[in-house]
Amino acid sequence: MKITNLFLIALKALRRNKLRALLTMLGIIIGVAAVIAMVAIGQGSKKSIQDQLSSMGSNMITIRPNSNVAAGARLDFSSVQTLTLADVELLKKESKYLNAISPAVSSRGQAINGSLNWPTSMQGVDIDYLKIRNWQLKDGAVFRESDIHSANKVCLIGQTVADNIFPYGADPIGQIIRFNKIPFRIIGVLESKGENAFGQDQDDIIISPYSTVQKRITNSIYLQNIYASTADESQTQLATDEIEQIMRAAHKLKTKDEDDFSVRTQAELINTYSSTSQLLTVLLTAIAGISLLIGGIGIMNIMYVSVTERTKEIGLRMSIGATGKDILLQFLVEAILISLTGGLIGIGLGVVASELIQSLLHWPTLISESSVIFSFLVCAITGIFFGYYPALKASRLDPIEALHFE
């Protein structure tokens, strides 16, 4: 029997029981839509995390003091003092892979402009810090080497700070603000970066020369971080290994000694969060896939009912020359048609649901072609798998018994 005739017979059978066919498709429709929406949420979250971490500087390397175990308790890295400006100078001198290095010290406090104030943090850094972070200026200029050498009280402010202590569009450039009672002259406003992957507002910051913060704010010779970057992302691992060798030698650590510093890269963070996001995507997809399984069972159930209802029809077809193979293909095509039709409707609903999730809930979504193709293939396999056994049962019916079936 021609395949076109098989499809026509299947369509006639489905049209005779439209409501039953629709209810049978419902499990497939919900399953496919759920799979596409869940994968879109997972992929969107993964891309959002990658973009946010990359916006912090995709080649950035962070060196921190390593917390030591003391009296059974692990100290916070900010309270450990192992990094100094000598480490920065040594890295600048001996490193082959780093193209930008900046010491960093920070302090929390109130930024005050007249009667307005805002709780924020001040970051003391070198000129290279903006290059490392891929951060541009919205207005004004960056402080100079002379500002660092003289520990001048100049600063750059983030957009959040500017909005809160300079309302109504006032120009901050050249204005004097106080941070922990110390006056600073604003020489630049940073471009807005928004929240990072950890939900922190990157624009809620004041940046000043590290020498100024050390002498005027923290009154300490120790650094809280050293930021660095490579010219190319492919050199990050080489730079990390090099940093560890230089720092261990500088701190006179023996072979068995634990590092008193830690080196972290953006690539590590991206891989960690991407792995977590991928695991979540797999979990959500597996849960959504249960609907596909239920839909497949529904197809098998309804095909058994259809075979029972049409036993006499099967007997009549066999009596006029239809073979067991013809009957098998007839019911198998019907099952596949139900599955694929439900799959196509499910794909459409999944795409619409993903768009609605992004527009209404503001969750990042990303519909991938692979998830659509995979869902469609699963629908075809589901139709074949769950429709085969009822179709096989129909093909093995005895024509004489089928004609006498009541």
N, C-alpha and C positions, 0 to 999 in steps of 0.2 A: 504494500500500500504506500502511495506517495506521502511524503512528509507534509505536504500542503493539505491533503485530505485529513490527515491525523489532527492537524491544528484546527481545521474547520469543525471536525467532530468534537474536539475538546472545547472549542468556543461555544458550540451549541449546547453542550452539556452544562457549561458554566452559566450560560444565559438562562437556562431552565431553573437554576437555583442561585439567583443573583445574591440574595441575602446570605445564604449559607456560604457561598464562595467568598463574599466580603469578610464575614466573620472568621473564615479560615485564614484569610490573608492577614487578619489583624495582628496576630502574633508576629508574623514576619515583618509587617510594617513597623510595629513598635520596636522590634529588635534591631532592625537596620537603622531606623532613625536614632535610636539610643546609642548604637555603636558609633555612628558618624558624629553625633553631637559630643559624646564623651572623648573621642579621639581628637576632635577639633578643640575642645577645652584643654586637653593635655598638651597638644602641640602648640596651642596659643600661649599657654603658661610657660612652656619650655622656651619658646622664642622670646617672650617678654623678659624672662629672667636673663637670657643670654644678652639681649639688647641692653638691659639695665646695667649688667655687670660690665659689658663692653664700654658703656658710656662713662664708666669710672676710669677707663684706661685699659684697653685689652692687653697691652704689653706690660702693665704695671706689676711690679714686684714689691712686696711689703716685708720689711725686716722688723721684727719686734723682739723685745727682751723675752726670754723664755722663763716661764714661771717655774720656780724651784720648789721642791718638796721640803717643807720645813715643819718639823713637829707633827708630821702626818697630814698637814694641810697644804694644798696647792695655792700659791699666792696668785693674785691677779697680775696680769702682765704689766699693767700701768704702775704697779707699786714696786716692780723689779727694776733696778738701775744697773744696766750693763752696757748700754749704747752711749757713745760720746761722739763729739765732732771729729775726734781722731779717726774713728771708724769710717766716717764719711770721706775724709781726706784720703785715707788709705784705699778705699774703694775707687775713688776718682783716679788715683794714681796707678793702681795695679789692674783694674778691670779692663778686659778687652771687649766685652759684649754690652756693657751698659753705656747708653748714650745720654742719660740724664739721671741725676741723683739729687735728692733733697732731704735734709734732716727735717724732723717734725716734732714740735712740742705743742701741747694744747692746754686750754684751761676754760672752765665754765664761768660765766658771770653775766652781769646785766649790761646791755648796750643802752646808753642813755643819751637822748637828744632833747634838751630842755626838760619839759614835763613828761615826755614820752620815754618809755623804757621797754626793753624786750630781752627775755632770758635767752642766751645763745652761747656759742662756744667760739673761742678765738684759736686759730691754728697758726702757729709760727713755722714758716717754711722758707725755702730758698726760691730763687727765681724760676728754677726748673720745675717746680711743683705743678704749675699750670700746664706745662708741656706734658708732664707725666700723666696728668688727669684728663688730658684733651679738653681743657677748659678755656673758653674764650672770654674776652671782656666785652660787656655790653656798652660800656662808656668809660672814659678816663684812660689811665695808663698803669702799667705794672711798676712796683717799686724797683729801684736800681741797686747795683752792688754797693754804691756809696751809702744807701739807706741801711744796708745790712751791716757794713763796717762801722757805721756811726750809731747803730741801734736807734734809728729815727722812728718816731712815733707816727707812722703812716700805716694805712690799711686799705684793703679792698673788702667790700661787703657783698654778701649774697642778696638775691632778690627778695627773699623773705624778710631779712633784716631791713632792707630799704623800704619795703612796703609798710612795715610796722612802726618805724621811727621817723619815716619821711612820708607821711600820708599826702593825699591830694596831688600826687605827681610832682612834689618838690624835688629839685635837683640836689642829690647828696654830694656831688663832687665839690671838694674844697671845704666842706663843712667839718666842724669839729664835734666829735662825739666822745663820750667817756665810757671806758670799759674798766670795771672795778676801780672807779674813781681816777683812772689815768686817762688823760686826753689823747685822742688819736685823730689825725687829719685824714679824711677819706680822699683817696686819689683815683679810685676806680670802682665800678660796679660790675659784678660777674654776670655772665649769661646764665639764665635759669637752666637747671638740670633736672629739677623735679625730685621725686622720691627714688631711692635706690631699691635694690632687690630685697633689702631688709626692712623696707617701709620707713626709712629715715629720710627726712627732708634735707637734701644736699645743699639747698639754697639758704638754710638757716646757719650761716657761718660768717665769721670775719677772718680774713687772712692778713697776716702781718709778717715782717721779717722775723726769722727765728731768733736772731740775736736780741731783738726788742722784747719778745715774749719771755725769753730766758732771763733777761736782766730786770725787766719791769714787772712781769707777772708771776712766773714760776720760781724765780730766784734759784735756779738749779742748772748745773752743767750737763745733766743727763738728758738724753733724748727718749721720747716715747715711741717713736717710729723712725725708720729710714725708708723713704720711698725711692724707687728706681724704675727705669724702663729700658727696654731694648729697642734697637732700631727696627727689628723684625720679630714678629710673634714666634717664628720658628726657632729663634735663638734663646727663648725664655728658659728652657731646661738647662742649656749650656751656661747661661748667666747664673742660674740658681746654684748649680754645682760650683761654679767659680766663686760666688759669694760665700758659700759655706767654707771653702778652703781658705779664702782670705781672712774671714772673720775668726775661724778657729786658730789660725796662726797669730792673728793680732791679739786674741784673748789668751794666748799661750795655753791652749787646751791640749791635754794629752790624748792619746788614741782612745783610751777607755772612758774619758770624760764625756759627760753629756753636754750637748750644745747649750750655752747660756743665751741663745738667741733662736728665733724661728724665722724661716723664710717661706712666705706664701705668695702664690701667683694668682692672677685672675683666672688663668686656665684651670687651676685646681678648683676654684670656686664654681666656675661654669660647669665643669664636669660633675662636681658633687650635686649641684642643684638640678642639673639636667638628668642625672641618674635618678634622683628622687622623683622628679616630674615624670620621667619615663615609667618608673615603677607604678606611680599613681595612675598613669594612663592605661597601663596593662590591667591594673586592678579594676578600674572603671569599665574598661572594654569587656573584661571577663564577666563582670556583673551584667552588663548590657547583653552580652552574648547568650545569657541564660534565656532571654526572651526569644532569641532565634531558635534555641533548642525546643522551647515550648511551642513555638510556631511550627517547627518541623513535626513534632508529635501531633499537633492539630491537623496537619496535612495528612499524616498517616491515618489518623482516626477517621477523617472525613472520606478518604479514599476507600477505606474498608466499608464504610456505609454506602458509598457509591457503588462499589462492586456488588454488595448484597442487593441493593435496590435494582441494579441493572443486570441481574443474573440471567433473566430471560432474554434480554437484548444480546448478551454475550453468546448465549446458546444459539440464538437465531443467526448471528453473524458467522459463527463457526459452522453452522449447518449449510450456509450458502458459500462456503469456501474460505473464510478467514482463518488464518493459521494462529497458533499460539503466540508466535512472534508479533503478529499484527495486533492482537489483543493486548499483549504486554506493552507495545509501543503506544497504543491508544491511551491507556491509563497513565503511563509514565509521562507522556507529553502533557496530559491534563494536570498532573502534579507539578511538573516543571513550570507550566504556564501560570498556575496559581502562585508558585514561589517567586518567579521572576516579576510578575505583575506587582505583587506585594513589595518586592525589593525595590522596584522603580519608584513606587509611591513612597516607600520608606526613605529612599535617598533624597527625594524632594523635600519631605518633611524634616529630615535631618539637617539639610542645608538651611532651610527656613528657621529651624530651632536654633541653630548655631548663630545665625545673624541676629535673632531676637535676644539671645543670651548676651551677645556683645553690646547691642544697642540699649537694652533695658537694664541689665545687671552690671554692665561695664566690665565684664570678664573678658580677657583676651581670648579669642578663638582663631584657629587657623585650619581651614578645611583642606586636607591633602588629597590629591588625586588617588594616592595609593589606598586610602581608606575607602573611597567610593568604589574603586575597582575590586578591592578585597571583599567588600560587602556584597557586591553584585555576584562575584564568583561563589561566595558562601551560599547565597540564595539558590544558585543553580545546583550546587552540590547538595544542599538541603532538600531540594525538590527531587533530585535523583535518588538520594539515600532513603528518604522517608516515603517516597512514592513507589520505589522498586518492589518492595515485598507485597503490598496490596495488588500491584499490577501483575506480579508473578503468580499470585493466587488466582487472579482472574484468568490468566492465560492457561492455567492447569485445570480449569473446570471441564467436566465432562459435558459435551453438548447435549446429550439426551437428558441427563439429570438437570442441566440448566434450563431446558425447555419445560420441564415438569415442576420447576421450583415455584413454590407458592409464598 
